[in-house]
Amino acid sequence: MIKITSILTQITEKVFPMKNVDEAKAFITEFIADKEINDYDKANMLRAVRECKNMSAINRYLCNALLKYEGLSIK
């Protein structure tokens, strides 16, 4: 059985342990760049990551993105 992991889950597994904001931004940008994601969503994700000033902001954004894009938000 193959376990399929979402792109955001893959990103969070790598980024959450990171301490350097620039390293995290570079990883996220590179990871998202070559994935098949809706262009509008991809642009929004990359913009949001660029605007993050520290690791706390990146982690918060990733948690919120998981809720939004993985259908886990409350309607």
DSSP file (Angstrom, degrees, kcal/mol; ACC not computed):
  #  RESIDUE AA STRUCTURE BP1 BP2  ACC     N-H-->O    O-->H-N    N-H-->O    O-->H-N    TCO  KAPPA ALPHA  PHI   PSI    X-CA   Y-CA   Z-CA
    1    1 A M              0   0    0      0, 0.0     2,-0.5     0, 0.0     0, 0.0   0.000 360.0 360.0 360.0 131.2    0.0    0.0    0.0
    2    2 A I        -     0   0    0      2,-0.0     2,-0.6     0, 0.0     0, 0.0  -0.804 360.0-143.6 -95.6 128.9    1.4    3.4   -1.0
    3    3 A K        -     0   0    0     -2,-0.5     2,-0.5     2,-0.0     0, 0.0  -0.832  12.7-150.8 -93.2 120.8    0.9    6.3    1.4
    4    4 A I        -     0   0    0     -2,-0.6     2,-0.4     0, 0.0    -2,-0.0  -0.802  11.1-164.8 -93.7 126.7    0.2    9.5   -0.4
    5    5 A T        -     0   0    0     -2,-0.5    -2,-0.0     1,-0.0     5,-0.0  -0.932  20.3-118.3-114.4 134.1    1.4   12.6    1.5
    6    6 A S     >  -     0   0    0     -2,-0.4     4,-2.2     1,-0.1     5,-0.2  -0.206  23.5-114.5 -66.3 159.9    0.2   16.1    0.6
    7    7 A I  H  > S+     0   0    0      1,-0.2     4,-2.2     2,-0.2     5,-0.1   0.907 116.9  50.7 -60.8 -44.0    2.7   18.7   -0.5
    8    8 A L  H  > S+     0   0    0      1,-0.2     4,-2.7     2,-0.2    -1,-0.2   0.886 109.0  50.9 -65.5 -37.7    2.0   20.9    2.5
    9    9 A T  H  > S+     0   0    0      2,-0.2     4,-2.1     1,-0.2    -1,-0.2   0.912 109.7  50.6 -64.8 -41.4    2.5   17.9    4.9
   10   10 A Q  H  X S+     0   0    0     -4,-2.2     4,-1.0     1,-0.2    -2,-0.2   0.902 112.0  48.0 -61.5 -40.8    5.9   17.2    3.2
   11   11 A I  H >X S+     0   0    0     -4,-2.2     4,-2.9     1,-0.2     3,-0.7   0.943 110.1  50.3 -65.5 -48.2    6.9   20.8    3.6
   12   12 A T  H 3X S+     0   0    0     -4,-2.7     4,-2.2     1,-0.3    -1,-0.2   0.868 103.8  59.2 -62.4 -35.9    5.9   21.0    7.3
   13   13 A E  H 3< S+     0   0    0     -4,-2.1    -1,-0.3     1,-0.2    -2,-0.2   0.847 116.6  34.0 -60.6 -33.1    7.8   17.8    8.1
   14   14 A K  H << S+     0   0    0     -4,-1.0     4,-0.3    -3,-0.7    -2,-0.2   0.835 121.9  44.8 -88.2 -37.5   11.0   19.5    6.8
   15   15 A V  H >< S+     0   0    0     -4,-2.9     3,-1.6     1,-0.2    -3,-0.2   0.876  96.7  68.9 -81.8 -39.0   10.4   23.1    7.8
   16   16 A F  T 3< S+     0   0    0     -4,-2.2    -1,-0.2     1,-0.3    -3,-0.1   0.860 102.4  46.7 -52.8 -40.4    9.1   22.8   11.4
   17   17 A P  T 3  S+     0   0    0      0, 0.0    -1,-0.3     0, 0.0    -2,-0.2   0.678  92.1 106.0 -75.6 -13.5   12.5   21.6   12.8
   18   18 A M    <   -     0   0    0     -3,-1.6     3,-0.0    -4,-0.3    -3,-0.0  -0.293  47.8-171.3 -67.1 149.7   14.3   24.4   10.9
   19   19 A K        +     0   0    0      1,-0.1     2,-0.6    36,-0.0    36,-0.2   0.601  63.5  79.9-111.1 -21.2   15.7   27.4   12.9
   20   20 A N     >  -     0   0    0      1,-0.1     4,-2.2    34,-0.1     5,-0.2  -0.817  61.4-157.3 -99.8 120.3   16.8   29.7   10.0
   21   21 A V  H  > S+     0   0    0     -2,-0.6     4,-2.6     1,-0.2     5,-0.2   0.869  93.9  50.7 -63.9 -39.2   14.0   31.7    8.4
   22   22 A D  H  > S+     0   0    0      2,-0.2     4,-2.3     1,-0.2    -1,-0.2   0.892 110.4  49.6 -67.9 -38.5   16.0   32.2    5.1
   23   23 A E  H  > S+     0   0    0      2,-0.2     4,-2.4     1,-0.2    -2,-0.2   0.912 112.1  48.5 -64.2 -42.9   16.7   28.5    4.8
   24   24 A A  H  X S+     0   0    0     -4,-2.2     4,-2.7     2,-0.2     5,-0.2   0.923 111.5  49.1 -64.0 -45.1   13.0   27.7    5.4
   25   25 A K  H  X S+     0   0    0     -4,-2.6     4,-2.7     1,-0.2     5,-0.2   0.919 112.1  48.7 -61.0 -44.1   11.9   30.2    2.8
   26   26 A A  H  X S+     0   0    0     -4,-2.3     4,-2.5     2,-0.2     5,-0.2   0.918 112.2  48.6 -62.8 -43.7   14.4   28.9    0.2
   27   27 A F  H  X S+     0   0    0     -4,-2.4     4,-2.8     2,-0.2     5,-0.2   0.944 114.0  45.6 -61.9 -48.3   13.3   25.3    0.9
   28   28 A I  H  X S+     0   0    0     -4,-2.7     4,-2.7     2,-0.2     5,-0.3   0.932 113.7  49.1 -62.0 -46.9    9.6   26.1    0.6
   29   29 A T  H  X S+     0   0    0     -4,-2.7     4,-2.0    -5,-0.2    -1,-0.2   0.927 115.3  43.5 -59.3 -47.1   10.1   28.2   -2.6
   30   30 A E  H  X S+     0   0    0     -4,-2.5     4,-0.9    -5,-0.2    -1,-0.2   0.905 114.6  50.1 -65.8 -42.0   12.2   25.5   -4.3
   31   31 A F  H  < S+     0   0    0     -4,-2.8     3,-0.3    -5,-0.2    -2,-0.2   0.917 115.5  41.3 -64.2 -44.4    9.8   22.7   -3.2
   32   32 A I  H >< S+     0   0    0     -4,-2.7     3,-1.7    -5,-0.2    -1,-0.2   0.829 100.6  74.0 -73.1 -32.7    6.7   24.5   -4.4
   33   33 A A  H 3< S+     0   0    0     -4,-2.0    -1,-0.2     1,-0.3    -2,-0.2   0.845 103.7  35.3 -54.0 -41.8    8.2   25.8   -7.7
   34   34 A D  T 3< S+     0   0    0     -4,-0.9    -1,-0.3    -3,-0.3     2,-0.3   0.250  96.5 102.6-102.7  16.1    8.3   22.4   -9.4
   35   35 A K  S <  S-     0   0    0     -3,-1.7     2,-1.6    -4,-0.1     7,-0.0  -0.677  80.6-111.6 -95.1 152.9    5.0   20.9   -8.0
   36   36 A E        +     0   0    0     -2,-0.3     2,-0.4     6,-0.0    -2,-0.1  -0.643  61.2 145.8 -84.7  87.5    1.8   20.8   -9.9
   37   37 A I        -     0   0    0     -2,-1.6     5,-0.1    -5,-0.2    -2,-0.0  -0.941  62.2 -86.4-121.6 144.2   -0.2   23.3   -7.9
   38   38 A N     >  -     0   0    0     -2,-0.4     4,-3.0     1,-0.1     5,-0.2  -0.243  40.6-127.2 -45.7 130.0   -2.8   25.6   -9.3
   39   39 A D  H  > S+     0   0    0      1,-0.2     4,-2.4     2,-0.2     5,-0.2   0.853 107.6  51.6 -56.3 -39.1   -0.9   28.8  -10.4
   40   40 A Y  H  > S+     0   0    0      2,-0.2     4,-2.1     1,-0.2    -1,-0.2   0.942 113.6  43.2 -64.0 -47.9   -3.1   31.1   -8.4
   41   41 A D  H  > S+     0   0    0      2,-0.2     4,-2.7     1,-0.2    -2,-0.2   0.901 113.1  53.0 -64.8 -40.8   -2.6   29.1   -5.2
   42   42 A K  H  X S+     0   0    0     -4,-3.0     4,-2.6     1,-0.2     5,-0.2   0.927 109.6  48.0 -60.5 -45.7    1.1   28.7   -5.9
   43   43 A A  H  X S+     0   0    0     -4,-2.4     4,-2.3    -5,-0.2    -1,-0.2   0.906 112.7  49.0 -62.5 -42.0    1.5   32.4   -6.3
   44   44 A N  H  X S+     0   0    0     -4,-2.1     4,-2.5     2,-0.2    -2,-0.2   0.907 111.8  48.9 -63.8 -41.9   -0.4   33.1   -3.1
   45   45 A M  H  X S+     0   0    0     -4,-2.7     4,-2.3     2,-0.2    -2,-0.2   0.931 112.6  46.8 -64.3 -45.8    1.7   30.6   -1.2
   46   46 A L  H  X S+     0   0    0     -4,-2.6     4,-2.2     2,-0.2    -1,-0.2   0.889 112.8  49.9 -65.4 -39.3    5.0   32.0   -2.4
   47   47 A R  H  X S+     0   0    0     -4,-2.3     4,-1.7    -5,-0.2    -1,-0.2   0.930 110.8  49.7 -63.1 -45.5    3.9   35.6   -1.7
   48   48 A A  H  X S+     0   0    0     -4,-2.5     4,-0.6     1,-0.2    -2,-0.2   0.896 111.3  48.6 -62.2 -41.1    2.8   34.6    1.9
   49   49 A V  H >< S+     0   0    0     -4,-2.3     3,-1.1     1,-0.2    -1,-0.2   0.913 108.2  54.2 -66.3 -42.4    6.1   32.8    2.5
   50   50 A R  H 3< S+     0   0    0     -4,-2.2    -1,-0.2     1,-0.2    -2,-0.2   0.860 106.4  53.6 -58.5 -35.6    8.1   35.8    1.2
   51   51 A E  H 3< S+     0   0    0     -4,-1.7    -1,-0.2    -5,-0.1     2,-0.2   0.627  82.8 107.4 -77.5 -13.8    6.2   38.1    3.7
   52   52 A C    <<  -     0   0    0     -3,-1.1     3,-0.1    -4,-0.6   -27,-0.1  -0.475  49.7-168.4 -69.4 132.8    7.0   36.0    6.7
   53   53 A K        +     0   0    0     -2,-0.2     2,-0.3     1,-0.1    -1,-0.1   0.639  64.4  10.5 -98.0 -17.5    9.6   37.7    8.9
   54   54 A N  S  > S-     0   0    0    -33,-0.1     4,-1.8     1,-0.1     3,-0.1  -0.917  82.9 -92.6-152.7 175.7   10.5   34.8   11.3
   55   55 A M  H  > S+     0   0    0     -2,-0.3     4,-2.9     1,-0.2     5,-0.2   0.846 120.2  58.6 -66.6 -34.0   10.1   31.1   11.8
   56   56 A S  H  > S+     0   0    0      1,-0.2     4,-2.3     2,-0.2    -1,-0.2   0.918 107.1  47.6 -60.8 -42.5    7.1   31.6   14.0
   57   57 A A  H  > S+     0   0    0      2,-0.2     4,-2.5     1,-0.2    -2,-0.2   0.891 112.4  49.3 -66.0 -40.1    5.3   33.4   11.1
   58   58 A I  H  X S+     0   0    0     -4,-1.8     4,-2.8     2,-0.2    -2,-0.2   0.942 112.4  47.3 -64.4 -46.9    6.3   30.6    8.7
   59   59 A N  H  X S+     0   0    0     -4,-2.9     4,-2.2     1,-0.2    -2,-0.2   0.897 112.6  49.4 -62.6 -40.2    5.1   27.9   11.0
   60   60 A R  H  X S+     0   0    0     -4,-2.3     4,-2.5    -5,-0.2    -1,-0.2   0.925 111.4  49.4 -63.6 -44.9    1.8   29.7   11.6
   61   61 A Y  H  X S+     0   0    0     -4,-2.5     4,-2.9     1,-0.2    -2,-0.2   0.933 110.7  49.8 -60.0 -46.1    1.3   30.2    7.8
   62   62 A L  H  X S+     0   0    0     -4,-2.8     4,-2.4     2,-0.2    -1,-0.2   0.901 110.8  49.5 -61.8 -41.0    2.0   26.5    7.1
   63   63 A C  H  X S+     0   0    0     -4,-2.2     4,-1.9     2,-0.2    -1,-0.2   0.931 113.8  45.8 -62.8 -44.7   -0.5   25.5    9.8
   64   64 A N  H  X S+     0   0    0     -4,-2.5     4,-2.5     1,-0.2    -2,-0.2   0.880 111.3  52.8 -65.9 -37.6   -3.1   27.8    8.4
   65   65 A A  H  X S+     0   0    0     -4,-2.9     4,-3.2     2,-0.2     5,-0.5   0.893 106.5  53.1 -65.7 -39.4   -2.4   26.6    4.8
   66   66 A L  H  X S+     0   0    0     -4,-2.4     4,-1.7     1,-0.2     6,-0.6   0.928 110.9  47.2 -59.3 -43.9   -2.9   23.0    5.9
   67   67 A L  H  <>S+     0   0    0     -4,-1.9     6,-1.4    -5,-0.2     5,-1.3   0.919 119.2  39.8 -63.3 -43.1   -6.2   24.0    7.3
   68   68 A K  H ><5S+     0   0    0     -4,-2.5     3,-0.7     4,-0.2    -2,-0.2   0.967 124.0  33.3 -72.1 -53.9   -7.2   25.9    4.2
   69   69 A Y  H 3<5S+     0   0    0     -4,-3.2    -3,-0.2     1,-0.2    -2,-0.2   0.685 116.7  53.0 -84.0 -18.4   -5.9   23.7    1.4
   70   70 A E  T 3<5S-     0   0    0     -4,-1.7    -1,-0.2    -5,-0.5    -2,-0.1   0.383 110.8-115.1 -97.0   4.9   -6.4   20.3    3.0
   71   71 A G  T < 5S+     0   0    0     -3,-0.7    -3,-0.2    -4,-0.2    -4,-0.1   0.786  80.1 124.0  72.5  27.0  -10.0   20.9    3.7
   72   72 A L      < +     0   0    0     -5,-1.3    -4,-0.2    -6,-0.6    -5,-0.2   0.425  39.6 109.3 -99.4   0.3   -9.5   20.9    7.5
   73   73 A S  S    S-     0   0    0     -6,-1.4     2,-0.4    -5,-0.2    -9,-0.0  -0.345  75.9-107.2 -77.0 159.1  -11.0   24.3    8.2
   74   74 A I              0   0    0      1,-0.1    -1,-0.1    -2,-0.1    -2,-0.1  -0.712 360.0 360.0 -84.0 132.7  -14.3   24.8   10.0
   75   75 A K              0   0    0     -2,-0.4    -1,-0.1     0, 0.0    -2,-0.0   0.438 360.0 360.0 -95.5 360.0  -17.0   26.0    7.6
